[in-house]
Amino acid sequence: MIESWLEIACEVPDEYSEVVADFLTDLSGKGVCVDNQCVDAFSVSEIPDSTRVVIKAYLSADSDPAPQMRELEDFMSELSMRHPSASFGPTMLTAVNAEDWSSSWKVHFKPLRVGKRLLIVPTWEESMQLPGDLVIRIDPGMAFGTGGHETTRLCLEMLEGVMEGGPLLTVPSLLDLGTGSGILAMAASLLGAGRILALDIDPDAIVVARENITLNQLSDQIECGTVPLESLNESFDIILANILAEELVRLAPYLAERLQPGGTLILSGILAEKEPLVRQGFASQPLKYIQTASAGEWVAILYRNETIS
């Protein structure tokens, strides 16, 4: 579906963004968006401050924008006179098409090989399979996790290494914390894990995960839910936690508590600069640091519970 809109854009100093955004909201009768051109982060807390921003509002292409543009220009002129030291950019009016992004982004998601045997294939693509491939078909929907992001890929590669290096004839239980699309839980099942619990605090993510798990015929192997980690009583042989560094530190005692003696903990979602924060946060836990793997600006950390049961 493609709809036509008229986009109003105003470049303003950041300190005036709120007042301009409020005006454009009233003017358009709709919400506005604020563009920060310096975003390259995994979380909102990582987005750097910007000295200038672009406020955008939208009008129907069927409407006459002249009255609203006159109001906006009068408002911006008055704002400039009140604050002569501030630099306000010109107001811009552009005709745009609002694409159906739920479909258009798919052109960038192609079949992806991760590790030695994992092959991740979007549901709308076909891919040549090699003998021994473990294929995961996936539609991430509104959930995080296609395998393409470094945090997910690091987790998958570490998981494959842990599963290959585990004792023979053992079927480890596994917790996937922050499951998103369910990709890690599904990979764990294909790699030979037994009891798998996939948790996420976002109910929408759980809906997506269940759909992907059903698509891959793994519903009997993987249980999904929104139960907080703090409320769990069950322990696991392997725990995957691909979430933000600060949240990993907060959950450190609960993660250690839920890990079986001899079990493995894989932490991901960590910016390289925050590895010391995470390492320090887990230093007081009865876990042994094993290794750190890196990709781009991200790292994943492997711990083992070497306490004797």
RODO-2510 file (C-alpha; in nm, 4 decimals, decimal comma):
residues 309
     n   res          X          Y          Z
     1     m     0,0000     0,0000     0,0000
     2     i     0,1336     0,3453    -0,0957
     3     e    -0,0181     0,6716     0,0271
     4     s     0,0798     1,0263    -0,0662
     5     w     0,1577     1,2855     0,1976
     6     l     0,2955     1,6356     0,2243
     7     e     0,5938     1,6508     0,4565
     8     i     0,6718     1,9696     0,6472
     9     a     1,0289     1,9820     0,7766
    10     c     1,1923     2,2382     1,0063
    11     e     1,5590     2,2278     1,1059
    12     v     1,6002     2,3905     1,4460
    13     p     1,8452     2,4016     1,7378
    14     d     1,7776     2,1154     1,9768
    15     e     1,6770     2,3467     2,2629
    16     y     1,3814     2,4715     2,0552
    17     s     1,2717     2,1312     1,9253
    18     e     0,9967     2,0836     2,1839
    19     v     0,8209     2,4138     2,1206
    20     v     0,8386     2,3628     1,7415
    21     a     0,7172     2,0042     1,7738
    22     d     0,4197     2,1186     1,9839
    23     f     0,3296     2,3801     1,7257
    24     l     0,3527     2,1333     1,4352
    25     t     0,1422     1,8808     1,6262
    26     d    -0,1351     2,1387     1,6667
    27     l    -0,0925     2,2575     1,3077
    28     s    -0,1134     1,9140     1,1459
    29     g    -0,3485     1,7461     1,3914
    30     k    -0,1088     1,4496     1,3923
    31     g     0,2077     1,3439     1,5660
    32     v     0,5522     1,4566     1,4578
    33     c     0,8890     1,2869     1,4277
    34     v     1,2312     1,4180     1,5229
    35     d     1,5286     1,3180     1,3074
    36     n     1,8649     1,2681     1,4771
    37     q     2,1220     1,1998     1,2085
    38     c     2,3762     1,0554     1,4537
    39     v     2,1914     0,7379     1,5548
    40     d     2,3955     0,4165     1,5468
    41     a     2,2946     0,2415     1,8659
    42     f     2,1285    -0,0667     2,0085
    43     s     1,9248     0,1232     2,2654
    44     v     1,7656     0,4632     2,3178
    45     s     2,0137     0,5363     2,5972
    46     e     2,3005     0,5089     2,3473
    47     i     2,1660     0,7764     2,1088
    48     p     2,3979     1,0786     2,1264
    49     d     2,2660     1,4276     2,1795
    50     s     2,2474     1,6438     1,8683
    51     t     2,2829     2,0219     1,8547
    52     r     2,0370     2,0461     1,5654
    53     v     1,7347     1,8357     1,4791
    54     v     1,4758     1,8193     1,2026
    55     i     1,1116     1,8223     1,3098
    56     k     0,8739     1,6655     1,0565
    57     a     0,4955     1,6756     1,0338
    58     y     0,2622     1,5407     0,7673
    59     l    -0,0471     1,6666     0,5879
    60     s    -0,2754     1,4790     0,3548
    61     a    -0,1780     1,5264    -0,0103
    62     d    -0,5427     1,6085    -0,0831
    63     s    -0,5355     1,9182     0,1363
    64     d    -0,4234     2,2708     0,0485
    65     p    -0,1082     2,3299     0,2553
    66     a    -0,0943     2,7074     0,1969
    67     p    -0,2801     2,8113     0,5169
    68     q    -0,0708     2,5849     0,7393
    69     m     0,2544     2,6960     0,5752
    70     r     0,1655     3,0626     0,6314
    71     e     0,0945     2,9901     0,9980
    72     l     0,4208     2,8029     1,0309
    73     e     0,6265     3,0742     0,8632
    74     d     0,4692     3,3394     1,0890
    75     f     0,5458     3,1261     1,3940
    76     m     0,9067     3,0636     1,2899
    77     s     0,9559     3,4329     1,2092
    78     e     0,8318     3,5313     1,5558
    79     l     1,0515     3,2659     1,7170
    80     s     1,3545     3,3999     1,5297
    81     m     1,2845     3,7556     1,6435
    82     r     1,2538     3,6437     2,0063
    83     h     1,5794     3,4491     1,9871
    84     p     1,8071     3,6373     1,7425
    85     s     2,1166     3,4375     1,8387
    86     a     1,9558     3,1086     1,7370
    87     s     1,9812     2,9785     1,3822
    88     f     1,6581     2,8408     1,2366
    89     g     1,6598     2,6681     0,8993
    90     p     1,3998     2,7357     0,6293
    91     t     1,0704     2,5464     0,6385
    92     m     1,0437     2,2845     0,3647
    93     l     0,7354     2,1286     0,2034
    94     t     0,7835     1,8042     0,0102
    95     a     0,5502     1,5486    -0,1449
    96     v     0,6402     1,1990    -0,0209
    97     n     0,5118     0,8452    -0,0492
    98     a     0,4585     0,6525     0,2728
    99     e     0,5564     0,2981     0,1815
   100     d     0,4250    -0,0072     0,3596
   101     w     0,7454    -0,0580     0,5613
   102     s     0,6256    -0,3926     0,6956
   103     s     0,7009    -0,5231     0,3460
   104     s     0,9563    -0,2867     0,1908
   105     w     1,2336    -0,3572     0,4460
   106     k     1,2302    -0,7222     0,3473
   107     v     1,4430    -0,6536     0,0410
   108     h     1,7425    -0,6141     0,2765
   109     f     1,6919    -0,9448     0,4642
   110     k     1,8512    -1,2277     0,2658
   111     p     1,9451    -1,5877     0,3537
   112     l     2,2345    -1,5843     0,5977
   113     r     2,4861    -1,8474     0,7057
   114     v     2,6000    -1,8276     1,0674
   115     g     2,8669    -2,0478     1,2226
   116     k     2,9301    -2,3888     1,0689
   117     r     2,5804    -2,5243     1,0093
   118     l     2,3111    -2,2644     1,0739
   119     l     2,1261    -2,1243     0,7741
   120     i     1,8713    -1,8495     0,8417
   121     v     1,6191    -1,8023     0,5624
   122     p     1,3413    -1,5394     0,5535
   123     t     1,0016    -1,6875     0,4847
   124     w     0,9697    -1,5053     0,1526
   125     e     1,3055    -1,6318     0,0151
   126     e     1,4459    -1,9615    -0,1065
   127     s     1,8036    -2,0714    -0,0477
   128     m     2,0378    -2,3468    -0,1633
   129     q     2,0903    -2,5892     0,1250
   130     l     2,4064    -2,7894     0,1829
   131     p     2,4238    -3,1334     0,3478
   132     g     2,4180    -3,0886     0,7246
   133     d     2,2583    -2,7427     0,7190
   134     l     2,0303    -2,6582     1,0095
   135     v     1,7690    -2,4334     0,8517
   136     i     1,5691    -2,1727     1,0427
   137     r     1,2900    -2,0045     0,8478
   138     i     1,1981    -1,6753     1,0032
   139     d     0,9823    -1,3662     0,9746
   140     p     1,0978    -1,1292     1,2520
   141     g     0,7884    -0,9093     1,2265
   142     m     0,8097    -0,6427     1,4978
   143     a     1,0636    -0,8401     1,7056
   144     f     1,4415    -0,8114     1,7149
   145     g     1,6414    -1,0984     1,5708
   146     t     1,7157    -1,1877     1,2094
   147     g     2,0662    -1,3179     1,2705
   148     g     2,2148    -1,0271     1,0783
   149     h     2,2896    -0,8035     1,3754
   150     e     2,6285    -0,8665     1,5365
   151     t     2,4722    -0,9310     1,8782
   152     t     2,2537    -1,2146     1,7479
   153     r     2,5274    -1,3585     1,5291
   154     l     2,7787    -1,3635     1,8161
   155     c     2,5249    -1,5418     2,0337
   156     l     2,4537    -1,8023     1,7661
   157     e     2,8219    -1,8690     1,7044
   158     m     2,8962    -1,9040     2,0762
   159     l     2,5951    -2,1302     2,1228
   160     e     2,7072    -2,3576     1,8399
   161     g     3,0537    -2,3821     1,9956
   162     v     2,9105    -2,4637     2,3396
   163     m     2,6786    -2,7306     2,1991
   164     e     2,9593    -2,8910     1,9979
   165     g     3,1924    -2,8921     2,2984
   166     g     2,9399    -3,0348     2,5435
   167     p     2,9530    -3,3864     2,6886
   168     l     2,8396    -3,6631     2,4558
   169     l     2,4898    -3,8052     2,4983
   170     t     2,3752    -3,5076     2,7058
   171     v     2,0679    -3,3016     2,6202
   172     p     2,1044    -2,9634     2,7929
   173     s     1,8144    -2,7512     2,9073
   174     l     1,8249    -2,3911     2,7893
   175     l     1,6809    -2,0499     2,8753
   176     d     1,6631    -1,7831     2,6028
   177     l     1,6155    -1,4511     2,7814
   178     g     1,4962    -1,1690     2,5549
   179     t     1,3990    -1,4126     2,2801
   180     g     1,2669    -1,1503     2,0341
   181     s     1,1909    -1,3368     1,7118
   182     g     1,2757    -1,6698     1,8757
   183     i     1,5805    -1,7243     1,6572
   184     l     1,8181    -1,8266     1,9375
   185     a     1,5717    -2,0704     2,0918
   186     m     1,5081    -2,2312     1,7534
   187     a     1,8805    -2,2590     1,6820
   188     a     1,9306    -2,4207     2,0231
   189     s     1,6644    -2,6799     1,9466
   190     l     1,8165    -2,7661     1,6085
   191     l     2,1621    -2,7904     1,7704
   192     g     2,0344    -3,0496     2,0177
   193     a     1,9053    -2,8737     2,3285
   194     g     1,6217    -3,0397     2,5161
   195     r     1,3929    -2,8378     2,7419
   196     i     1,3907    -2,4778     2,6074
   197     l     1,2182    -2,1794     2,7672
   198     a     1,2060    -1,8583     2,5610
   199     l     1,1138    -1,5438     2,7548
   200     d     1,0582    -1,1808     2,6585
   201     i     0,9039    -0,8911     2,8499
   202     d     0,7356    -0,7737     2,5264
   203     p     0,4112    -0,9682     2,4618
   204     d     0,4256    -0,8729     2,0921
   205     a     0,7673    -1,0372     2,0639
   206     i     0,6280    -1,3562     2,2131
   207     v     0,3519    -1,3584     1,9512
   208     v     0,6155    -1,3319     1,6765
   209     a     0,8369    -1,5955     1,8409
   210     r     0,5495    -1,8425     1,8656
   211     e     0,4635    -1,7892     1,4991
   212     n     0,8235    -1,8560     1,3938
   213     i     0,8513    -2,1579     1,6237
   214     t     0,5308    -2,3029     1,4772
   215     l     0,6557    -2,2326     1,1252
   216     n     0,9687    -2,4375     1,2010
   217     q     0,7640    -2,7171     1,3634
   218     l     0,9355    -2,6706     1,6996
   219     s     0,6335    -2,5943     1,9176
   220     d     0,6754    -2,9209     2,1096
   221     q     1,0366    -2,8357     2,1970
   222     i     1,0114    -2,4665     2,2921
   223     e     0,7932    -2,2985     2,5549
   224     c     0,7405    -1,9217     2,5307
   225     g     0,6313    -1,6718     2,7935
   226     t     0,6646    -1,3314     2,9555
   227     v     0,7542    -1,4507     3,3064
   228     p     1,0238    -1,2255     3,4605
   229     l     1,3573    -1,3928     3,5255
   230     e     1,3291    -1,2915     3,8906
   231     s     1,0166    -1,5089     3,9253
   232     l     1,1671    -1,8294     3,7863
   233     n     1,2445    -2,1247     4,0109
   234     e     1,3834    -2,3503     3,7383
   235     s     1,7545    -2,3861     3,6615
   236     f     1,9140    -2,4434     3,3202
   237     d     2,2307    -2,5919     3,1718
   238     i     2,2667    -2,3061     2,9225
   239     i     2,1372    -1,9503     2,9486
   240     l     2,1388    -1,7045     2,6573
   241     a     2,0792    -1,3381     2,7410
   242     n     2,0943    -1,1025     2,4425
   243     i     1,9792    -0,7798     2,6084
   244     l     2,1254    -0,4423     2,7079
   245     a     2,4449    -0,4250     2,9126
   246     e     2,2872    -0,2368     3,2034
   247     e     2,0028    -0,4883     3,2234
   248     l     2,2503    -0,7762     3,2210
   249     v     2,4285    -0,6247     3,5201
   250     r     2,0995    -0,5754     3,7041
   251     l     2,0032    -0,9361     3,6431
   252     a     2,3477    -1,0807     3,7206
   253     p     2,2533    -1,2474     4,0527
   254     y     1,9360    -1,3968     3,9038
   255     l     2,1217    -1,5298     3,5990
   256     a     2,3867    -1,6901     3,8209
   257     e     2,1182    -1,8383     4,0447
   258     r     1,9314    -1,9964     3,7524
   259     l     2,2458    -2,1542     3,6007
   260     q     2,3076    -2,5194     3,6853
   261     p     2,6485    -2,6282     3,8229
   262     g     2,8664    -2,6845     3,5193
   263     g     2,6310    -2,4704     3,3123
   264     t     2,7187    -2,2060     3,0539
   265     l     2,6028    -1,8438     3,0390
   266     i     2,6243    -1,6479     2,7127
   267     l     2,5772    -1,2715     2,7372
   268     s     2,5316    -1,0534     2,4295
   269     g     2,3859    -0,7166     2,3314
   270     i     2,6955    -0,5489     2,4780
   271     l     2,8743    -0,2558     2,3181
   272     a     3,2505    -0,3174     2,3308
   273     e     3,3021    -0,0060     2,5421
   274     k     3,0642    -0,1515     2,8020
   275     e     3,2396    -0,4860     2,8405
   276     p     3,4215    -0,3628     3,1550
   277     l     3,0865    -0,2612     3,3050
   278     v     2,9439    -0,6093     3,2475
   279     r     3,2600    -0,7890     3,3625
   280     q     3,2609    -0,5825     3,6808
   281     g     2,8896    -0,6450     3,7328
   282     f     2,9424    -1,0227     3,7188
   283     a     3,2681    -1,0271     3,9173
   284     s     3,0894    -1,0985     4,2459
   285     q     2,8925    -1,3922     4,1033
   286     p     3,0093    -1,7558     4,1406
   287     l     3,0888    -1,7765     3,7710
   288     k     3,4169    -1,8203     3,5841
   289     y     3,4904    -1,5890     3,2928
   290     i     3,5843    -1,7971     2,9871
   291     q     3,6096    -1,5693     2,6844
   292     t     3,4909    -1,2639     2,4932
   293     a     3,4042    -1,2698     2,1232
   294     s     3,3691    -0,9499     1,9220
   295     a     3,2127    -0,8315     1,5963
   296     g     3,2183    -0,4672     1,4945
   297     e     3,1316    -0,2538     1,7968
   298     w     2,9726    -0,5434     1,9872
   299     v     3,0909    -0,8235     2,2132
   300     a     2,9518    -1,1423     2,3635
   301     i     3,0854    -1,2888     2,6872
   302     l     3,0967    -1,6533     2,7971
   303     y     3,0818    -1,7588     3,1640
   304     r     3,0679    -2,1008     3,3274
   305     n     2,9320    -2,2084     3,6622
   306     e     3,2105    -2,4264     3,8035
   307     t     3,0535    -2,4812     4,1434
   308     i     3,0032    -2,8440     4,2428
   309     s     2,6460    -2,9587     4,2964
***
